[in-house]
Amino acid sequence: MIIKQLSETLINQIAAGEVIERPASAAKELIENALDAGATRIEIATAGGGKTLLRVTDNGSGMSPGDLALAVQRHCTSKISDSLTDIRTLGFRGEALPSIGSVARLSITTRTAGANEGAAITIAGGRTETVRPSPANAGTVVEVRDLFFATPARLKFMKSEKAEAAAISEVVRRMAIAFPKVRFVLSGSDRTTLEFPATGEDRLARMAQVLGKDFRDNAIEIDAEREDTRLTGYAGVPTFNRGNSLQQYVFVNGRPVQDKLILSAIRAAYAETIPQGRYPVAVLSIVLDPALVDVNVHPAKSDVRFRDPGLIRGLLIGAIREALGRDGDRAATTGASGMVRAFRPEMQRPSAPWTPAASPYRPVHFDRTENGFAEAPQQTFAEFSQPSARSAAPTEETRLSDASPSSFPLGAARAQLHENYIVAQTDDGLVIVDQHAAHERLVFETMRTALHSRPVPAQTLLIPEIVDLPEDDCDRLMTHADEFARLGLAIERFGPGAIAVRETPAMLGEVDAAGLVRQLADELAEWDTATGLAGRLEYLAATMACHGSVRSGRRMRPEEMNALLRQMEATPGSGQCNHGRPTYIELKLSDIERLFGRS
């Protein structure tokens, strides 16, 4: 076998396969270059999903003719010195431009602010022309045409133009959130213009541009710091969730990333507050010393590696849970919008000939007679179904809640409907509470507090169960013996390669002690943590809370309903039940007035 040196063109094509996976990858690299150049206005134009045309225009610092000639050569960059431990820019590899030029038709036109004329260069399939003078505005215009024309095999793996255009839009959205001081415009023949005007220091306004105005109304601010690592941003209330994780945006030192550690921490922070299969909405920014994070672990720079991942995970989970406990129990405004839509009558195409009786806008009820239609007797008010329970005239027990409903976030109970829903009046609207879901959460929080505030009651086994395990697993288990004892599991060594189980948690009832110990040993071997037992106890506590709560169909007295509302206000996480469903929905007075055309 003979070893030979690859040609420069082939080397660039190999690099392009790593750095430029699709048109969106090229757009990301070019936008990063524009941002590093100090641009405050970036315009992106596409055609054919970016495969036919991708043009990025910025008003950044531009390049001199000499710098332009170097910029299209591999491993030439102005963004790092001789160290990869202090990277403070978005792009730094120096591979994007030569890689794009090796598989596409690339042209760059640029001019610095003080120059009399600009410069331009063209690369087609790896063949580079010389730099030539060219008229240009201050800044840089990079135009990529016929992406992957030099490597036709790559085109077979491209998705549809619509899918590639959507990927570019997602790249622009992430960059727009990260840099609110920059104006972004995305246009082209295959899309409607997407524009994000600069919002300056108002980061929440930029987030509302990208995520929708509902995010502003349902976001909780996060600002926490631990060991010189700062976490800022906004997280949505648990009831403001989505069917996928696409609206979770994370930035590390201003760089958009999609790191599994961070996404896992977000999911853990929202545990037990969001239904299974739903995802929270969050925009988070982590700022730390560049030496403590490696951004060079992936060619596309989408993944990062932290020196202390435990610190990052703990900071994320702690800060989000603190914010949710502080301000996360309110109902999402989208719930009220859904109620308003549900209340509005909708015209449906009739399957049979139109009759007055079928009209949703009929003033009276009609019955068919031999000669046509006759008005039927109108239903009296007394014939309507009455609420299950009503908050009667003020008494000594209900005087406080009736006197000042606005003093309570959830208001004062006024009625119970269908033996399951409590209707409460607030100062600016009304609240509908699912009594079973609400009480279920309250009982679970009480049990969980008891679970973590004192040792769990244990049941002693009549005959200790002996579990044979490898010696390493036995050593790991005994290292955490005190933690297990607090959770009601008492273990001790029983000679070489064996563990004796003497007590198990009373809450678990009859339990497979050997299987439980082996599962804990496997967890310790993989993660060096023992969360399985605590998780099982909390799961059982949630099950007990569900069966021990106020059941649907039970009539409640006014004082009971008000007591439930007051306890919800004092309990963290009461806005969602143990399964993540909302426990109440708030309807503002303005929404009610809009239903009746009063506003």
N, C-alpha and C positions, 0 to 999 in steps of 0.2 A: 504494500500500500504506500503510495507516494503522497506526502503532505505538500500542499501548495497554498500560496497566499491568495485569498479571494480578492476579486476586483472591488473597487470602491463602490461601483453601482450595486453589485450583489450584496455587499455589506449593508448599504443603505436600505435595500429592499428587505433584508432580514430584520433590520431595526424597525422598518415601517410595519412589519407584521406584528411587532410587540407594542409599539407606541400608537399606531394608527389602525385601530380595529375596524372603524366605521366612520362615516362622515361626522358623527357627533364627537368622536375622539379628536379629529382634526380641528373642529370648531372649538373644542375645549382648549387645546394647545394654543390656538391663535388668540383666543380671548384672554388667556392667561398672559401671553406676551404683551397684549395691549394694556392690561391692568398694571403689569410690572413697569411699563413705560410711562405710567402716570396719567393715563387717559381718563378724562371725565365724561366722554361721550363715545360710545361704541355702537356701530351699526353693522348688523349682520344681514346679508342677503343670500338667499339660497334658491336653487332650482333643481328639480328632480330629486328632492329629498337630500340635497347636498352632494349627490353623486355627479350631477352635471355642472353645478356651480356652487361655490362657497366663497363669499367675499366678506372680509372683515375690515372695516374702516374705523380708524381711531384718530384722536387728536393728541396723541401722546408726544413724547420727546423726539421721536423719529431717529434716523440713523444717518451717519455720514457715509459717503461712497466707500471708504475703506472698511467701516464696520459692516456695511451691507454685504461686501464680498466675503467677509469672514462668517457672517450669520448663517450662510447657506452651507457651511462646511461642518462636518461632524465634530461634536465635542468642543464647539466654540460658543462661549457664553459670557455675558457680563454680570451674571447673577451670583456666582460663587467664586471664592479664591481657591485655596488648596485644601479646604476642609469641607467635609460633608456633615459636620456636626453643628454648624451654625447657618442653617438655611432660612432666610427670612423673605424669600420671594416665592411666587407660585410655580414658575417654571425655572429649571436650572440644569437640565440634562444636556441641552444643546443638540438634541437629536431630531426635534420635531420638523424644522424646516427642511433639512436635507432628506429626511425620511419621506416627507410629503412630496418633495421634488423628484424622488426616485420612482414614484408610482403614479404621478399625476403631472398636469401642466401647471406649473407654479410661476406666478409673476408677483414681484414686490416693487412697489413704488413708495418712496419715502423722502422726507425732507425735515431737517432740523429747523427749529424756530428762527435761528439767526442766519440761515443759509439763503443765498440768492436763488438757487435752483435746486431741484431734487435729483434723485438718482433712482434707477430702475434696474432690475435684473430678472432674467427669465430662466427657468429650468424645466425641461421636458423629458420625462423618463430617465432622469439621472444625468442628462447632458446639460451642462451649465454654460450659459453665455457670459460674456464680460459685462461689467457694470457700465451703464450708459447714462448720460444726462437725460433728465426728463422733467417736464413741468409737474409740480405737485403742490398740494396744500401742506401746511405743517402737520406732521403726523405720519401715519403709515397706512397703506392699502395693500392687503394681501389677498390675492385672488387665486383660487384653486379650481381648475376645470378638469373634467373627465377623471375623477378620482379612480385609481386602480386601473387605468387604461393600459398601463405597462405590465400589469399582473392580472390578466383577465380571469384567472381562476378564482381570485378573491371576490370578483363581482357576483359569482354564483352563490356566495354565502351572504350577500346583502339581503336585507328584508325589503318589503315594499317601500315605495317612495313615501307613503303616508307614515309608515312606522319609523323610517329614518328621519323624517321631518319632525316627528313627535320627540325623538331622542334629542335632536338639536334644541328643541324648545325647552326640554327639561334641563339641559346644560345651561341655557341662558337664564332660566328661573333660579337655579342654584347660585349662579354668579351674581344675579341681581340681588338676591337676599344677602349675600355676603358683602356686597359693596353698594350700600344705599346712596352713596354720594355720586355714583356714576349713572348716567342715563343710558339705557339699553334700548335698542330698536331692532326687532327681528322682522324681516319682510322677505317677499319673494313671490314668484309666480305660482307656487304651490301652497300658499298659505295666506291667511289674513294677517295684517300687520299686528305684531305684538310689541307694545311699547311700555316701558317702565320709566317714567320720569324720575329724576333724582329727588330724594326726600331729605338729604342732608343728614342730620343727627337723629332724625325720627326713624329709627329702625322698624318700629311697629307699623308705621305707615307703609314702608316697603313690603313688609310681610303681608299686610292686607292687600296690596296690589297683586301679589303672587298667589296667596292662599285664599283670597276672597275676604270681603268685609266682615263676614261672620267670625273670622278668626280673631279680629280685634276685640269683638264683644265677648269672646269665650276664652281668652288667653290669660294666663297667670304669669306674672313676671318672676323670673328666677335670677338670683344674684348670690353666688356663694363662692367661697375661697377656702382652700385647704393646702397648706404647704406650698405657697407661691403658685398654685394652680387655680385659675379663676374660671368659673362657669357662669355664663350669662345667657339670657335668651328668654323665650316664652314657651310655655307648654299649655295645651288646651285642657279644659276641664274634662273629667272622664266621660261625661255624657256627650261631649263633642268629639266623636270618633269616626273613623273611616273603615272601609272594607279592605284596605291594603296599607302598606307602610310607605307609600310613595310620598306622603306629606310629612315625613320625618327628615328634617334637614339638619345636618351636623357639620360644624366647621372647626378645624383645629388650626389655630394661628392664621385664621382667614382662609384656609384651604378647604374646599368642600370634600368630604370624605364619606365613605359608606363602610364604616368599620363594624365588624360583627360584635366586638366587645361593647361598643357604645350602644348599638341597637339592642343588644341583649339586656344592657343595664336599663334602658328606657322601658323595655317590656317588663322587667322585674319591678321597676318603680311603680308601674300601674297595675301590678298584680292584684286580683280580687276587686278591681274597680271597673274593669272593662270586660264585656262578654267575650267568650272565646270566638276567635275568628274576626274580631274587630281590633283596630289599631289606633293609638293616640296620635294626635297632631302636635308636633313640637318643632321648634327652631332653636337649636342650642349652639353656643360658641364656647370653645375651650381655648384658653390662652395660657401658655406655659413656656418655659425656657426651651428654645429649639434643641438644645443639647439633650433634653429629656424625651424627645420623640424622634423616631426615625421615619422620615417621609419617603425614603428611597427603597422601600421593600417591594414596590410594584411599579412596572414600567409606566402605567397610566397614572400613578400617584394617587389612586383612589383609596388605597389601604395605608394605614400607618401602624407603627409598633411603638408602644409606650414602654419606657424603662420601668415604670411602676404601674402595671395595669390595675392592681388592686386599689391603688389610690384613686384612679380615674373612675373605676366602677363604683367605689364607695361614695365619691363626691357626687356622681350623677344620681344614684339612688337616693342618697340622703337629701340632696337639694330638692329633687322633684317631689319626694314624699313630704318634705317640710312645706313646700309650696301648696301641695294638694291639701294638707291638713289645715293650712292657714286660710285658703280661699278656694278650695276645690269642690266644696259641697253644693255650690249653686247649680241650678239646672241650666243646661245649654239653651241659648236663645232659639236654636233651630227647632227645639221641641214645640215652642209656642207657634212658630211659623207653620209647622206641620199640623197643629190643631186648627189654625186659621184656615188652612187649605182644606182640611177635612170638613169644616163647618160650611164651606161655601157650596151652594147647590151647583151641580154641573149638568149641562144639557147633554143628553145622550140620544143617539139616533134611534128612534122608535122602530121596533121590529114589526109593529102592527099599525094600522091607520090611526092617526092622531085622534084622541078624544079629550074632552075637557078634564075627565077624571085622571088622565095620565099626566097632565101638566104639573110640573113642580111649583108653578106660580099661581095655581088656582086659588081664588079668594075663599071659596066655600067648597064643600064636598058635594058631588053630584052622584045620583043614582040613576040608572037607566030605567025608563018606563016605556009603555007601549007607544006613546006619542013623542018620545025624545028623552030629555033629561029633566030631572026634577031635583030640587035642592033637598038634600037629606038633613035631618035634624042635626044641629051643631052640637058638638060634644061640650059639656059643661066643664068648668074648671075642676069641680070635685071629682070628675071621672078620671082625671089624669092620675097616673101612679104617683104616690107620695114618696118623698125621700125616706130612706131607711131610718134615719135619725135626724133630728133637727136640734140646733142649739137654741133653746127656748129663751124666753125673756131673761134678762140678767138676774142672777141670783148671787148669793154671797160667794158661791164656789166659782162662778164664771164671771164675776164682776170685773176682775182684773183684765182678763183677755178681751172682754167686750168693750172696756173703757178705752183701751189704747191698742188696737191691733197693730198699728204701725210700729210699736216698740219691739215687735218680734219679727225676725226675718221671714218666718213661715206664717205669720199672721195668727188669727183666731179661728178656731173651727166653727163652721156654720151649719154643716150638714154632712150626712153619710149617705152615699149613693150605692145601691145594689149590694149593701152589706160588705163593701170592699174598698170603696174610695171615699176619702175624707176631703171635703171641700172647705178650704180656709180662705178668709178674706184678709188681704194685706192692704197697706195704705195706698198702693198704686196698682192693684190688680187682684188676682186670686191664684191659689195654689191647689192642685189636685194631688193627693197623696195616696199611694198604694199601701194600705195599712199593713198587709202581710209582709211585703218586701221591706218596708221601713223597719218594722219591729224585728224582722229576721236579722237585719244588719246590726241593730242595737244589741240584741242578744249575743251575736257572734263577737262583737267588739268587747263585750263584758267578759265572755269566756276567754278570749285571746289575751286580754289584760291579766286575768287570773293565771293564765297559762305561763306568761312570761314574768310575772311579778313574784311568784313563789314556786317552790318545787311541786311538780305534778304528783298527785297521789299515786302510789304504787300498790300493786297486789303481789304478795309473796307466793311463789310457786311451791306447791306441796313437795315436789321433788325437783330439784334444780335440773335444768336441761343442759346437757354437755354438747358443745358444738366443736367439731374438729375443723381446724383451719391451719393454713400454712403459718409458720412462725412469724413471718413478716406481718401478716394480717393481724395476728394476735398482738404484736407490739403496737401497731397503729391503733387498734381498738382500746388497749389499756391506756394509751396516751390521752384519749378522750373519755376515759371512764367517768371523770367528775361531771362532764357535760351530760353524758348519758344518765347519770344518777339524778341530775336535776330534772330530766324529762321522764323520770320514772322507770328507767331501765338500769338495773343493778347487775354488773358483770364483774367477774374476777378470773384470774388465771387458774387453770386446772391442769397443772403439769405442762410439759412441752407440747405445743401444737394443739391446745384445747382451751376453750373458754367456757366457764360455767355461768349460766343465766339464772339469777336467783329471784329477780323481781321484774315485772313488766308493767307498763302504764295501765292504771285501772280504767282509764277512759277507753282503751282499746278492747277491753273485754278479753275474750279468748283470742289469742294471737299465736301465730307460727313464730315462736321465738328464734328457732334456728334460721328460718328464712330471713327474718328481720335482721339478725346479726350478720349474716352473709351479705345482705344488701348493703348494710352500713360499711362493711369491710371493703366491698367493691367501690363504694363512693369515696372512701378515704384513700384508696389506692390511686384513684383517678384524679380526684380534685383536692385531696387533703382537707375535706370538710365533711361534716355529717349533718346534712339537712333533711335526710329522708324521714327520720323519726319525727322531727319537729313538723315537717310538712304533713305527715300522716295525721299527727295530732290536730293540726289546724284544719285539715280537711274534715276530720271527724267532728271537730267543734262546729264547723260550718253546717254539717249535716244535722247535728243536734239542734243548732239554732233554727234551722229551717223547720224542723218538726215541732219545736217548742215555742214557736212564735204565734202571734195572733193570727188565727186562720181566716182565710177568706170566707165570707158568709156570716161572720159574727157581728151582731149589732153592738155598737159601743156608745156609752153615755158621753155627753159633751165634755165632762171633766176628764174622761179617759182619752178622748181625742186630743184635747189641749195638752194633756200630760205627754202624750206621744210626740206632739209637735215640739214641745219644749226640750224633750230628751234628744230629739233629732238635731236640734240646733246646738246642743252641747256635745255631740258625739262626732269625732272626726270620721270622715268617710261615709257619713249617713246619706249622702246623695245617691249612692248606688247600693244595691243589695249584694249578697255574697257572690252572685253569679254575674255581676257587672251591669245589671239592668237598672235604669233610673228608678228611684223611689218616689220622686215627685216631679211634676211639670208645672212651671209657672207661666201664667198668661197675664200679660200686662194690660192695664186699663186701655191703653192706646190700641192694642190689638182688638179688644172687645169693641171699642168704638168704631174701628175700621170695619168690623163685620156688619155693623148696623149703618154704615155710611155716615157716621157722625164726624169723621175726620178724613 
